[in-house]
């Protein structure tokens, strides 16, 4: 994905390490910035453990003990 005003900086192993955003170019386009942040979060979580929806649902519906 290429986006005007956005530069990805890589570390010595050529992995994305930082993102630089030129806010002047993106000013007034908050939705595009939000989409970029969502994309970055998704990318950072791609190797996370996958959970089955049924298990997550059970945990969410489980009564809280106080």
Contact map, one row per residue, 1 for C-alpha under 8 A:
111000000000000000000000000000000000000000000000000000000000000000
111101000000000000000000000000000000000000000000000000000000000000
111111000000000000000000000000000000000000000000000000000000000000
011111000000000000000000100000000000000000000000000000000000000000
001111100000000000001110110000000000000000000000000000000000000000
011111110000000000111100000000000000000000000000000000000000000000
000011111000000000111000000000000000000000000000000000000000000000
000001111100000111110000000000000000000000000000000000000000000000
000000111110000111110000000000000000000000000000000000000000000000
000000011111111111000000000000000000000000000000000000000000000000
000000001111111110000000000000000000000000000000000000000000000000
000000000111111000000000000000000000000000000000000000000000000000
000000000111111000000000000000000000000000000000000000000000000000
000000000111111100000000000000000000000000000000000000000000000000
000000000111111110000000000000000000000000000000000000000000000000
000000011110011111100000000000000000000000000000000000000000000000
000000011110001111100000000000000000000000000000000000000000000000
000000011100000111110000000000000000000000000000000000000000000000
000001111000000111111000000000000000000000000000000000000000000000
000001111000000001111100000000000000000000000000000000000000000000
000011100000000000111110000000000000000000000000000000000000000000
000011000000000000011111110000000000000000000000000000000000000000
000010000000000000001111111000000000000000000000000000000000000000
000000000000000000000111111000000000000000000000000000000000000000
000110000000000000000111111000000000000000000000000000000000000000
000010000000000000000111111111011000000000000000000000000000000000
000000000000000000000011111111000000000000000000000000000000000000
000000000000000000000000011111000000000000000000000000000000000000
000000000000000000000000011111111000000000000000000000000000000000
000000000000000000000000011111111100000000000000000000000000000000
000000000000000000000000000011111110000000000000000000000000000000
000000000000000000000000010011111111000000000000000000000000000000
000000000000000000000000010011111111100000000000000000000000000000
000000000000000000000000000001111111110000000000000000000000000000
000000000000000000000000000000111111111000000000000000000000000000
000000000000000000000000000000011111111100000000000000000000000000
000000000000000000000000000000001111111110000000000000000000000000
000000000000000000000000000000000111111111000000000000000000000000
000000000000000000000000000000000011111111100000000000000000000000
000000000000000000000000000000000001111111110000000000000000000000
000000000000000000000000000000000000111111111000000000000000000000
000000000000000000000000000000000000011111111100000000000000000000
000000000000000000000000000000000000001111111100000000000000000000
000000000000000000000000000000000000000111111110000000000000000000
000000000000000000000000000000000000000011111111000000000000000000
000000000000000000000000000000000000000001111111000000000000000000
000000000000000000000000000000000000000000011111100000000000000000
000000000000000000000000000000000000000000001111110000000000000000
000000000000000000000000000000000000000000000011111000000000000000
000000000000000000000000000000000000000000000001111100000000000000
000000000000000000000000000000000000000000000000111110110000000000
000000000000000000000000000000000000000000000000011111110000000000
000000000000000000000000000000000000000000000000001111111000000000
000000000000000000000000000000000000000000000000000111111100000000
000000000000000000000000000000000000000000000000001111111110000000
000000000000000000000000000000000000000000000000001111111111000000
000000000000000000000000000000000000000000000000000011111111100000
000000000000000000000000000000000000000000000000000001111111110000
000000000000000000000000000000000000000000000000000000111111110000
000000000000000000000000000000000000000000000000000000011111110000
000000000000000000000000000000000000000000000000000000001111111000
000000000000000000000000000000000000000000000000000000000111111100
000000000000000000000000000000000000000000000000000000000000111110
000000000000000000000000000000000000000000000000000000000000011111
000000000000000000000000000000000000000000000000000000000000001111
000000000000000000000000000000000000000000000000000000000000000111
